[in-house]
Amino acid sequence: MLFNDPALLKLKNTFEKEKVRKEGFIKATERGFGFLECDKDSFFITPNDMKNVMHGDKISAVIETDSEKKSKAIPEKLIEPFLSRFVGTVLFVGGKLNVLVDHPSIKNKLFADDKRTEDKSKLSNGDYVICILTNHPLKSKGSFKAEIIERICAKDDPKAPWSVSLRRYDLPLREPDDEEFTFNENDLPREDLTEIPFVTIDSAHTEDMDDALFIEKKGDDFVLYVAIADPTGYISQDSKLNDIASHRAFSIYLPGFNIPMLPRKLSDNLCSLREGEIRKALVGIITVKKDGFIETDKTQFKLADIKSKGKLIYNEISDYIEGVENCSFTPSEEIKGIIDLLVEFTHVRDNFRSTHAAAFKNRPDYEFILTEEGALDHIEVNFRRIANQIVEESMIVANIAAGNFLANKLNSGIYNIHKGFDLQKKKDLIELLKKENCPFDETKLDTIEEYNSIRRFAVNNNNDYLDSKIRKLQEFSEISIAPGPHYALGIENYATWTSPIRKYGDMVNHRLLKNIIVNTPHPTLPDTEILKIMNEARRTNRMAERDVKDWLYVEYLEKEIEKKTVFTGDIFDISRGGLKILLQENGAMIFIPFSYISADKESLILDSDNGEIIVNGKTEKRLADTIKVKIAEVNHDTRSIIGALAEPIGNLPLLNPEDVKKKAPAFNKKR
């Protein structure tokens, strides 16, 4: 009777309404307790209440305050779970199946059911699996539960870094299946350009050669021919393969391994511009003035048959051009003439862009060389040489020409755009430019010209700090289906079409260019769905690449702890908790925690806003400065690398990480 008493129910409802509730995200700690992170507040969650939530969950919680005015959050309602589909590892406890979430901040052990439908192989402890979260304690009573829907690989599988990283983001493990391909565009008019001595320039191991170059001079002008492989001639727009390519959107490039967007029979054979073999191609013919200016109104695009007269190799061509002693490459007179003109053209375009576009430092690429077993053997540091510059400048010219061509003819296509500075951060930008004595016109910060003038000032004056800070104050590049400026290239329109074997957007632009060539009255224009898929694919591909690198770097650098190897690093980021350092020798990103830099919180300030390391009131290091470091520890579970200083900053004494860990034993627990 009491439960139905109207007065008691009214009182209960009043109490419920008077409760303070907050929405926020769960942040777990290593010690079992956690926090509810709201916009401006943070509330403690007890270890017992943390059993009902998971790191990253978005929840609503009741906020209680005790007599000592200490507040805590009691989880009440799940708004959005952090996990849905996830990677886990198998753990049998007393014969019962469980999974551990493969995430550095999640320690929950989940009861699991094996719901695989195709693969019925036996599960073992440590196996990597794909799971679906099926029960959350805040959603329904009981414990966390999951279903296993896919086994990825065993814990000790040498291919685990690649397989796990790919499947984490629901990416394919291999290229599409080969099939019998028929060229479908024999009815379209094609010119015979097989007598033009096109050449390809690629790495020695490249099989999917999708661009070939030829250049000549007419008076003082350069006329650049860019021939691009033509996969859309084999792939109709309504085909199953086109649907597969559109959803993959890109070839996936991982350390030591790649997954083509198209079947290898197309990418490495039928469409590859192999030396001495006739191939279907889309050819752009672009006029470039002696000062480097592109005469886009003279641009032509043709469907053609071409035949490469030479497969040239980056390093061999660079050795030849740079006059390296004992160079193994000697070109024929015909090829030599083409190379000489390409070098001249490249210098002209490089000079043009140095005054009309943003300047960029020549940063190295890091190539992962694997053993036959799949382990990381070593990392090669490759800087951009003259042969790489030839191809880069040629492709930029070709894509600028296509961008303007498509904008003028259709006002549509797949464009790469970059909007320059983020003007919501204009105040911070102006303060930075004044601080670094960089000339600027405040009224023109939204223009291509001013953006590039500032970027050039930073690079030309070797102000790496300014260059690094500017990157944090600018917009991200993005893909668009409407024409738009690319500030960093200093141009109004940029539409790539030079890698249709590797990018679906380039296939789209190929089809549009073909429609213009043959005068199709109503070409199929790209839509927002294509845009959404491409942007998402680009994001997940990059995340998978980062995950593989993190995994390999941990294994690769672990041996350097005992060796006490000293590395040179660039300060990539500064936060209150420590420093992110990019190692010059191999490209690894390591973290140096505050506690490994100074035991005295009063003497050291890590200023994240200004990107400065301040010791006893004096700025000692800034973003992009170099510093000597060593590897202190690695964590295989979190795939993270912890470093320590190998040289002092200011007058701070060097700390021994082992001594720091002895004073704070909890520091070395699983992060």
N, C-alpha and C positions, 0 to 999 in steps of 0.2 A: 504494500500500500504506500509506504514512504517513497518508493521509487517513482510512483506516479503522482506524488503530491505536487500540485501546480506551483506552490510557493517555493518548494525546494528546486524544482526544475527551472523556475525563473531565476533563483539565486545562482544555480549552477551556470546558466547561460550568461549571467552577469559576470561571474568569475572568468568564464571563457573569453568574453569580449574584452575584459580588462587585462588579459595576458599580453605581454609585449612579444611580438613576433617579428622575425627578421628573415629575409631571403639572402642566400649567398652560396658560396662554393666551399666544399670541404677541402681542407689542407691537412694531410696526415703528417705525423712526425715519426722518427725512429723509435721513440719511447712509448708508443702506444696511444698517447693522447693526440688530440688534434685541435683544429680551429675552424670556426665558421668565418670565412672572409667575406665581408660585405663591402659596399662601396667605400666607406670611410672608417669602418669599425672592424674589429677582430674579436671573436668570442671563443673562450676556452670550451673544449668538449672533452669529457672524461673518457678514460680508456674503455670503460664499460659501455658508454653510449656510442663510441667509435665502432663497436662491433656491428652496429646496425647501418653503418654508412661506409662509403668507400671514397678514397681520395679522388677529387674531381667531381663528385656528385653535386648537383645543384639542388638545394633543399630549402624548406622552410623550417625554422626552429623557434621554440619558445625560449625567451631570454629570461633567466632568473637571476636575481641579485640578492646576495645574503646580507647579513647584518654588518659585515665589514665592507660592504659596497663592492664586493667582487662578483663579477657576472660570469655566467656560463650559459652555453647554448644546449638545449635538449632537442635533438632531431625529432621532427614531428611528421613532416610530409615530404615525399620525394617529388621534385619538380621535373628533373631530367637526370637520368643515370649517366655516369661517366662512361660506363662500359655498355656495349651492346654486342657487337662482334669483336673478338679480341684473340690475341695469341696467348696461349698458356703452355705450361709444361705439366706432364702427367706425374702424379704422386699417389701411389697406393699406400693407404694407411689401414692396417688390419685387414687387408684384402679388399678394401673398399676404394672405389675410384674417386680421386680428387684432382683438381687442377690448381696450380699456382699461376697467378696472372703475371705475364712477362712485362712488368712495368716497375721502374725503380721506386715508386712511391706507394705501391700497393702490396701489402703483405698478407692480405686475406687468402685463406684457403677455402676453396669452393667445392662443395659436393658436386659430382658430375655424373651424367649419364652418357653412354656411348651411343650416339644416334647417327653414326655414319651409315650411308646407304650403299656406296659403291665399294670403298676399301674396307675390308673386314680383317685386315692384318692385326695381329696381337699387339696391344699397347704395352709399353714398358716404361718404367720410371725414367723421367727426363725427356721423353719424347715431346717434340714440339707439335702442338695441335691448334686448330682453329676452333673457337668456342662461341656459343651464343649465350648470353646471360638470360636465364629463364625465371629467376625469382630474386626479388630484392626485399629485405626485411621491412622496409618502409612502405612497400607496395602491398605486400601480403604477409601474413604471419609465417614464421619459420626462418631458415637460414638462407644465405646466398646459395644459389644453385645455378648450374650451367649445363649445357649440352655440347658434347664434342661432335662437330660435323665434318672434320677433316683432319687427317694426320699429315703433318708436313714432312717431318724427317726425324731421325734419331738424334739424340743429344750430341753424339760424337761424329755426326756426318760432316765430312770436310766442306760440303756445300751449304751447310746450315746458315752461314751469314747471308748468303744470297737468297736461299729458299725462304727463310723465315722473314726476311725484310720485305720480299716481294709479296708474300701471302698476307703479311700484316696489313698491307694496303690494298688487298684484293687484286693484285696485279698478276698477270700471267707469268708462268715459269719458262715459256718457250714461245717461239714465233708461230704464226698460223701454219697449218699444214700445207705442204706443197700440193699442187693439183696440175692438171693439164690446162695451160693457158693459151688462149687464142687472141691475136691482135684484132681488135674490133673496129678500127678506124681506117681501114684501107680505102674507104670511099672519100676520105678527106684529102685535099690537095697537099702534097708535100714536095718541097724542093730537094733536089739532089745536091747536097753540100759535101759529098764524100771526098772531093778533091781538096777541100780546105784542110790544112794541116793542124787540126785541133790537137791539144795535148791535155792529159789529166795530171794533176799534182796531188798526191796523197801520201799517206804513210805506207811503208813497205808491205804491211800485212792487210791493207784495205782491199776488200773485195767488192763492196757496194759503191762503186765510183759513179757518182750521180752528176758531176759537172766536168765539162771540158772547156778549154779556153783557146782562143785565137785572137791575135791583135795585129792591126796594120795601121799605117799612117796615111792620111789624105791631107796633104799640105802640112800644117802644124797640128792638125787635130788627130787624136787617137780614135780609131774605130774598134771597139771591143766586141768580140763575138763570145757570147756565153751560151753554151749548149747544155741543156739539162735533160736528164733521163725522163722518159715519158711513161710512167706506170699507168696513168689513166687511160692510155690506149688499150690496156689489157683488162682494166677494172671498170666495168660499167657502173653508173651511179646507183642502179637498183639491184646490184649484186650482193650476195652474202658477204663476200670479201670486203666490199666497200663498207658494209655495216660494221664488220670487225675492225677495219682500219679506223673508222670514224670514232669508235669507242675506245680504241687504244690511244689514238690521237698522235702518239709519238713513238719512235723507237726508244727503248729504255737503255741507258748507258750507265753501267755499274762498274766499279773497279775490277779490271781484268775480265769483264764479261759484258755482253750486250744482247738484247733481245729485240730483233728487228720488228718493225710494225707490220711489214709485209712478209710473205713467204720468201725464203732464201732463193728459191728458184727464180723469183722476180728480182729481188734486191741484189743478189750476188751474181746473177747470170743474164736473164733476158733483158733486164733494164740497165745493167751495169755497162758503162761506156768503156768496154775493154779495148785494149790496143789491137788494131788491125781488124776489128769486127764492125760490120755495119749495124747501127742502132737507130731506132726512132728517137727523135729528140724535139724539144721545144727550144728554139734558138732566139735569144735576144740580141739585137744589134744596136749598140749604144755609142753615141758620139760624145767624146770628152775633149773639151778645149785644152789648149796648152797650159792654161792656168789651173786646170783641174775642174772647171765648171762643167756640169752635165747638161748637154742640150737635149732635154727630155722631149721637146717637140719633134726631134728627129728619130726618136726611138722606134724601132721596128721589132715585131715578133713574128716568127715564121715557124711553121711545122716543116720538119726536114728529116732527111736521112743524113747521118754523119758517120765518120770513121776516125777514131782516135789514131794519131800517128806516133804516139809515145806515152807510156806510163812513167811519169817522172816522180821521183821520191823526194819528199821534203828535205831531208838532211843532205842527200846527194846534190840536189840543186843548190841548196844554200852553201855547201862546201865549194861548189863550182863558182858560184857568183862571188863569194867572199874570198876566193883565191886560196882556199885551204891547201896546204902542201899535201902531195900524194892523194889528191882527190881522185876517186875511182870513176867518176862520170865524165864522159867526153861527148857532147852533143854533136849531131850532124850540123852542117852549115844552115840547113833550113830551120832546125829546131833552135840553133844558137840565135838566129835572127829574131825568132819569136820570144825567146827568153830575154834578150837584150831590150826589146820593146816593152815587155811586161815589167821589167825592172824600172825602166824610165817612166812608164805610166804609173807604177806604184809610188815612186818618189813624188811625182806631180800630185797625185791624189792625197798622199800623206801630208804634203805641204799645204794643200788646200784645206784639208780637215783641221790642221793645226791652227788655222786662223778663222775657220767658220764653224767648228764643232768643238765638243769637249775633248780635252786631252786626257789620256789615260796612261798610267804607268805600265811598263812592260812587266806584268806579273807572270810568274811561271805556272805551268801546268804540272801536275804530279801524276805520273803514270805508274799504276800498280802492276808490278811484274810478279806473276804467280808461279809456284812450283807445279810440277806435274800432278801432285796430290791435291792442289787447289789452295795451298797455304800461301800467305804473302811472303815472297822471297826478298824483294827489295823495292824501293821506290825511286824512280828516275825523275829528276827535275829537268823540265824542258822549257826553255825560254823561247819566245816568239822570234823566229829568224826570218830572213828576207823571203824565202819561199812561202812561209806561212802568211807573210804580209801580202804577197802577190794575190793569193787566193782570197784572203780577207777583203782586200780593197776591191777586187773584182766582184765578189759577191755583194758587197755593200752597194756598189754602183748598180749592179743588176737589180737589186731589190728596191733601190730608190727609183729607178726607171719604171719598174713594174708598179710601184705604189702610185706614182703620178699618172701612169697610163690607165690603171683601173679607176682611179679617182675621177679622172676626166671623162672616161667612157661610160662607167656604170655607177660611180659614187658608192661602190660597195666592194667588198672583198674581205680577206683576212689581213688585218693590219697589226703591226707591233707599234704601240704608242707609249710615249713617256712624257709626262706633263711638267717636268722640271721640279721646282721647289714646291713643297707643301706650304701653301701660303697661310694655313692655319697656324704655322709655326714661324710666321714672318718676324715677330718680335725677337725670338731667339736667333733667327738667321741674321738680322741686322746687328744685334749685339756681338755675334761671332765675327762678322765681317769687319766691324769697327775694331774689335780686339786684335784681329790679325792684320790690320792695316791693308785690307783688301779694298781697292776702289770699286764703287758700285753706285748705281742710280736707283734709288728706292722706288721711283715711279715706273721702272722697267723690269722689276724682279719677276714679272709674269711673262716676260718675252724670251724667246729662244736665244736671242743675241746676248742678253744680259746673263742668262744662266750659263751659257758657254764661256763667256768672258771670265766669269768668276771661277769656273772649273779650270780654265787654262791658267789663271793666275796661281792657283794652288799647286798645280803640277809643275809649271815653269819655274816657280820659286822654291821647289822642293819642300813645300809646306805640307807634309804628310798628315799632320794634325788637322789642318783645315780641310784637306781632301777627305779625311775620315769623318769629320764632323758633318760635312756637307751631305754625305751619303745618308746620314740619319735624319736630315732635314728635307729630303726630297721625296717625291712621289715614287711609288713602285711602277715598274713597267707592266703593261698589261696587253692582252689581246683584244682587239675590237673588230666588229664587222662594218664599222663606218670609218672613213678616212679620218686621220687625226695626226697631230704633230709628234715627232720623236725628238724631244729637246736634246738628248745626249748626242744624237747624230747630227743635230743642227738642221733638220729637214722637216718639211710639211707632211710627207707621206712615206711610209715604209711598209711594203708588203712583200714578205718572203715567198719565193717560188722556186728557190734553188735547191731544195732538199725534199722533193716529193716522195722519195723512197722512205724518208725518215719522219716526215711531218704531214699529218693529214691536212692541216691548213694550207700547205703548199700544193697539195693535190687539188684543193678547192680553187686556189688561185690559178692553177693550170687550166682547169675546166673553164674558168671565166675568161682567161686569155684566149683559149681556143674558140670560145663562143664569139669573141670579138673578131678573131681572124676569119672565121667562116661566116660571120654575120648572122648568128642565130638570133631571131627576133626577140625571144623571151627567155633569156638564160635563167637558170635556177640560182637565186642569190642565197648566200649563207644566212642562217637565222640564229636567234639567241640560244637555241638548244645546242647547236654546234659550239657556240662560244662557251657555254657553261661546261660542256664536256671537256673542251680543250684546256680551259683554265684549271679545272679540277685535276685533269691528267698531269698537267705540268707541275702542279703542287705535289701530288702523291709521288710522282717519279723522283722529284728532288728529295723528298723525305726518305724514300727507299734508298737512294744513293747515299744520303747522309748516314742512315742507319748501318749500311754495309761498311762504310768507311770507319765509323765509330768502333764497330766490332773488330775489324782488321787491325786498326791502330792499337787497340788494347793488347792484342796478341803480339803485335810487332814490337811495341815499345816496352813490354814487360821486362825483357832481358836487359834493357838499358838501366834498370834500377840498380842492379848489382854492379854494372860497369861504371856507374856514376857519370855517365856521358853528359857533357855540357852542350846544350843546344842554344842557338840564337833564335829568339822569338820576337814577333811584333805584338805590341799590346793592342788587342782587338777590341776589348770592351773592359770597362771599369764599373764595378758595382760596389755597394757597401759590403757585400760578402766576400769579394775577392776580385781576381783578375782573370780574364780569358786571354790566353796567349796562343798565337798562331806560329807554329814552328816553321822556320824558313827551310830547314833541311828536308822536310817530308810533308808539310802541309797539315799536320795534325793540330787539333785544337785541344789545349789542356787548360785546366783550371787551377789557380793558386789561391787557396782560401786565405782570408785575412789572418787567421791564427798562424799560418806558415810564414807570414811576412813580418808581423810584429806582435809581441806579447803585451804591448802597452797601447791601449786604445786611445790614450790622450795624445800620443806623439804622431799617430798615423791617421790621416783622413783619406778615404777613397771617395773622391767627388765624382759621382756618376753623372750629374748634370753637366758639368764642364769637362768631363773626361780627363781628370787630373789626379795625380798621386801627390799628396801634400805631406811632407815630413817636417814636424816642428815649425809649421807655418810657412814653409817654403815649398813651392812646386818643384818636384824633382823629376817626374816623368809625366808624359801626356800620351793620349791615344796615338798609336802608330809608331811610338818610340820603340827602339829595340832594347832587349834585355836578355841577359844570360840566365838560363834556367836548366833544371834537371828534372827527371822523372822521380817522384817520391813513392807513388803507389798506383796500382790499377785496380779496377773493380770489374770483374767479368760479368757480374749480375746486372750492373747498371751500364756496362760498357763505357765507363768514364775513366779519365786519366787525371790524376792529381799531380801537380808539379810543385816545385819549391824553387826559391831563388838560388842562383849560383854566384851571384854578385850582390853586394849590398845596395839598397836604395838610400841615398843620402847618408846620414850617420846612423841608420838603423843597423843593429848587429844582425848577422846572418843566423837564422834559427835552424836547428836540426829537427826535421819532421818527426824523427823517432822520439826525441825528448818531448815534443809537443803532444804526441799521442799518449805518452806515458802519463802526462799530467791530465789528459782528458781522454780516458780510455773509450768513451762512447763515440769518439769522433770517427773511429775507423769501422764502425758498424756499417752494415749494408745501407747504402744511400738510396 
